[in-house]
Amino acid sequence: MKEQLANIRAQAIRAMEQAQDTAALEALRVQYLGKKGALTAVLKRMGSLTAEERPAMGQLANEVRSALEEALEARSKKLEAQALEARLKAETLDVTIPGTPVALGHRHPMYIALDEIKDIFVGMGFEVLDGPEVELSYYNFDRLNAEADHPSRDWSDTFYFDADSRVMLRSQTSPMQVHAMEKKELPIRILAPGRVYRKDEVDATHSPMFHQVEGMVIDKGITMADLKGTLNAVMEQLFGPGTVTRFRPHHFPFTEPSCEMDVQCHKCGGEGCPTCKGEGWIEVLGAGMIHPSVLEMSGIDPNVYSGWAFGMGLERLAMRRFKITDLRLIFENDIRFLEQF
């Protein structure tokens, strides 16, 4: 048995020192030190020894086990070091080689214009609100003084979700006026940007989905002069000093009196071109003094408070701001176009 233990020790240590990877080393551990290994098999025969032989053989067996475990651990550490060295060589980077350029994105021209508008109005004390794009016709029309037979409520003009024409994609951000009047204390100064939807044919200045910015002020003593002065100041900050604007009488059911505001066409300078359809002007917003009925429906006394509201098309402002000649370019996501801004 003493000779067997010596042979196991010599063979195992030699095999472990020659193991090429951790898998081979693990196989040797099982072969010699496992439950069915060579050393275990010898130890099971200890019962056949005399009482005088057992202590010496037991001590020798423990020495062999310790020697094998030490050889196993030493080889394992060496294999780990070799594996790490090989990995470091394989993953070595030459930091002097130029890296692959990463294309960085930037803000869309329309959102550049939106951020500028927000900054202007926040500087004037306005609060920016967000609201639902799926709206009830009650807020989109009824509470804005648009009766059931109003043309804008026709199926050919508006996207509805139900046969009763109750749930719809909002056709304007004006419902945010009503939500604000219901929830906020007076005085109110809000700005509500967002997507809106109408069944418009796609052309150089129209789209069935576009963005609108709604603004509203309600306080004591508010007049049409406040509306015109505010909007002219906004346009000059957006487009530069001397920006030419004009106000035209118009009709909106939720404002009285009402107007539309145009800016001079950036393409032709007012002479007339395809972009402005030969008019020399591009409409940017509709506005007016809030109708007394709209105030009353929200529980606001029109004899004490007055206010004005406007809704502007964000795409048209971006077109004017960046001299874009066709609204469709804004939505086509052509990198060649977007990289110019």
N, C-alpha and C positions, 0 to 999 in steps of 0.2 A: 504493500500500500504506500509505503514511503517513496518507492521508486515511481509509482503511478502519479503521486502528487507532484514530484519533481518534474516528470514529463509534461503534465498538464500545465505547470507553471511556465516552463520553457516554451512550449508550443503556443500557448495563449499569448504570452508577451510578444513573441516574435510575430504572430499573426496580427496583433493589435498595432504594432509599430508599422506594419506594411499596409494597413487599411487605408484606402484611398478617399473614402467619404464617410459621412456620418451614418449612412444606411448600412454600409459594410461593418462599421464599428458596432452598431446596435445588434447586428446579426451575431457577431462574435460574443457580445455580452450574453445574449440568450444561450449561445452554444456552450459557454463555459460556466456562467453564473446563474443561469435561469433555473426554474424549478425542475426541469428535466435535463439540465446541463451536466457536463462531465464531472465537475467538482461535486455537485450535489449527489451524483450517482456513487462516487467514492465514499462520501460521508454516510450514505445509507448503509454501508457495510461495516460501520464502526461497531455495530453490535456483535460482530463475529470476533472481535479482538478480546484479549484477556483484560482483566482489570488493571494490570500493570502497564499494558501497551496503550490503553485508551488516552490517558492524559497527554502523552507525548505526541500521539497521532492527531489529537484534537488541536494541540498547540500548533503543530505543523500545518494542519488544514487551515487554521485561522490566518497564519502567516501567508499561505498561498492566496487565500481570498483577498487579503489586504494588498498583496503585491499586484494581483490582477486588477483590483479596483483603482489602484494608483496609476497603473499603466493605461487603463481605460480613460481615466480623467485627463492624464497628460496628453494622450493622443487626441482626445476630443477638443482640448483647448488649442492644440496645434492645427487641427483641421478647421476650426472656427477662424483662427487667425489667417490661414491660407485663403479661406472663402472670402473673408473681408478684404484682403489684399487684392484678390481677383476682381471683386466687385468695384473697388475703388479705381482700379485700372480701367475697367470697362466703362465706368461712369465719369471718367475724367473729362472735364470741360476746359476748353481753351478760352479763357475769359477775354482774350485779346481779339477773338473773332467777332465781327459785328453781328449783333442779334437780328432776328427777323423783325422788320418794322411792323408795328401794330397799328391798324387803322382805328383811330378814335372817332366816335360819333360826336355830333353836336346838336344843338337844339334846332328843331324845325322852324322855318321862317314864320309860320303862323303862330307858333308858341313864343317866338321872340317878340312878335307884336303883342300877344296877349300879356306877357309878363310886363311889357312896357306900359300897357293900359292899366294893369293892376297897380303898378307902382305909382302911376299918376293919380289914380282915384284914392288909393290908400293914403297918399300924401295929402289928399283933400279931406280925409276923415271918413272915408267910406269903409264899410265892412264887406269882405268878399264872402259870398254864400255859394253853396253847391246844392243842387236839387235833383229829383228823379227825372230821367228821360222818358220813362213810361208814366203817363200822367192821366188823371181823370179829366174828362171833358168839362166837368163841373168847375175845375180850377183853370183849365186852359181857355174856356169860353164863357160859361155862365157868370162866374165871379168877375169876369173882365168885361161885362156888359155886352157880350155877343150873344144875341138871342138865338133860338133854335133854327130860325130860317136864315141866319147869316151865311153868306156865300162861302166863307172859310171853313164852315162845318160840313161842307159837301164831301161825299165819298171820293169825288174826283180830285180833291185838293188835299185830303188829310189821310194819314195811315191809322186805321182803326183796328182793334183786336177783336171786337165783338159786333154782333149785328145791331145791338142797341146803341152803338156809337157812344159808349160810356168810357171805355178804356182805349187809349191812343198813345202814339208816339207824339210827344209834345211838338207843336208846330212853332213854338216860340219859347223863350225863357221868361216870358211875362208872368206865368203862374207863380214864379218866385216872389213877385210883388205881393200876391195874395198871401202866400205862406208867411212872408215877413210881417205883413200887417196883422196876421192872426197871432203871431208868436212874440213879436218884439214890442218894446215900449217906445212911445214917441219921445223925441223925434227919431226918424229913421233915415239912414243913409246907407244904401246897400248896392253892391255890384254883384251880378249873378251871371257868370259865363258858363257856356255849356253847348252840347250838341243839340240841334233841332232838326226836324224832318218835315219836308213838304214834297208834294208830287210835282216838282219842277223838272222840266226837260234840261238835260245837261248841255250847257254851252259855255262860252268864254266867261260868263259872269253868273251862272246859275248851277245849282247842284241839288239833288233830292235830299242830301244830307250836308249840312253845313254847321258852322258855329256862330253863335250869337252871344253878344254881351248885353245884358240888361242892367240898367241903372235906375235907381229911384231915390227921391228925396221927399220926405213929408215933414213939414214943420209949420209953425205959424208965420204968416206973411210971405210965403214963397210965391214968386211970380214968374211969368214967361221970360222976363229979363234975366233972372237967375239961370234959367235953362240955357238960353242962348249964350250968355257969358261963360258958363261952365264948359259947354261943348266947344265953343271957339277956342278957349284956353287949352282944352284937351287936344284939339287938332293941331294947334301950333306946337305943342310939346311933342306930338307924334311926328309931324311932318316938317317942322321947322317954322321959324318966324315968317310972317307974310303969307302963310297958307291961305288960299282963296276958298271961301265957303259961301254957300247960299242956303237960305231957308225958304221952302215952298209950302203954301197952305195944303193941307191934306185932311183925310178923315180916318180916325181910328175909333172904334167903339168905346175904348177904355180911356181915351183922352179927349179933352175939349177945352180950349182949341187944340188942334193937332197940326203937325208940320212934318216935312221931310227935310233932311239936311244932305246937301251934296258937297263934294270937293271937286275942284277942277281936275280934269283928266290929266294924269301924269304922263300919258303917252303923247298927247297932241297939244297940251298946254291950253286947252279950251277951244281949239279949232275944229275938232270933230274927227273921229277915226273909228275903225271897227271895234276897238276896245270899249269906247263909250257910246257905240252905236250912233256916231255922228252928232251927238249932243254936246260934246265938250265938257260934260260933267258926269261924275259917277256917284250914284246914291250910296250913302254909307249908313244912314240910320233914319228911323222914324221916331218921332218924339211928340211931346205935348204935355199939357197940364192934366193931371189925373182927374178923370170924370167924377163929379160929386157922387154919382150913384155907386161907383166902385168904392169910394171911401165909406159911404153909408153901409154897404153890404159887409164891410169889415168892422163895423162898429165905430167908425171915426166920424166925428161931426165936421162936415164940410164948411160950416159957418165959422169954425174955429181954426181948422187946419186946412192947408192946401199943399199941393206937391206937384212935382213933375216926374216924368219917366221917359226913358228912351230905350231903344233896342237897336244895336248896330251889328252888321255882319262882319265877323272877324276876318273872313277870307278877303273881303273887299278892302278892309283896312290894310291887311298884309300886302295886297296887290299894290295899293297906293304907296305903302311904306317902302317896298323894295322894287317898285316899278315892274311888277309882274304883269304881263299882258294877257294871260289866259288862266282863269281859275282852275282849270283841269290840271295844270302843272302841279298844283299844290297837293293833289291826291294821287298822282301817278307814281310817286316814289321813285322817280328816276334819279339815280345817284349823281348823274352829270348835272342835273338841275340843282339838287339839294346842296351839293358841295360848294356852290357859289356863295352860300350865306354863312 
